[in-house]
Amino acid sequence: MPAAYLQLGSAVVFNVASYLVYRSIADAVPRIWWPVFAVGLTLGAANTFLFARSIKAIPLSIAYPVFTGASFAVITLAAAFAFHERLLPAHLLGIGLVVAGIVLVTR
């Protein structure tokens, strides 16, 4: 089971990375962003593969909320850091509540 949680955590990392890549090319010219977009797709494929592997050992009713909640929290923080997106106290409260929800779901 620890390997499954490692796979799930890695799926979150690849998911976050893929969305950061997509955000980085949002305003780029298509001929420039196609190669970078392909990197994002590859990261997304790794995310899907690892998530699918993790749900062999972790019930979907636990894995999916953990995956989506952790992805939401990390993407929000990473976007604030990487793209200087505004991070309001309400966002931090929401992240805290999501993390609390993850803790409750995994117990």
Helices and strands as residue ranges (DSSP letters): H 2-24, H 30-54, H 60-83, H 89-105
